[in-house]
């Protein structure tokens, strides 16, 4: 039953691998979560961008507007993505995961400089 869903031996890496194998019925659900986290990471990044810009003595409205537009885009994507549409989920991850990673890296570097 459901109880066997990788709960019985979390330390078992073989079971972990099975969890995300192509024919695993849970796989699309897991990938859906990855897609949402990716969009959320980008949204959070631009929330930070807006916040930093607003704190400046002369905030650049274009920067704020840009960030808001991207956040809206992520919001729309998030809410149009169907949890079982594997093709759309994979396409989204393929397109946005590298962007999220890049933003994260640039953010971390900025953090180091502060």
HELIX and SHEET records of a PDB file:
HELIX    1   1 UNK A    2  UNK A    4  5                                   3    
HELIX    2   2 UNK A   13  UNK A   19  1                                   7    
HELIX    3   3 UNK A   27  UNK A   55  1                                  29    
HELIX    4   4 UNK A   61  UNK A   80  1                                  20    
HELIX    5   5 UNK A   86  UNK A  113  1                                  28    
END                                                                             
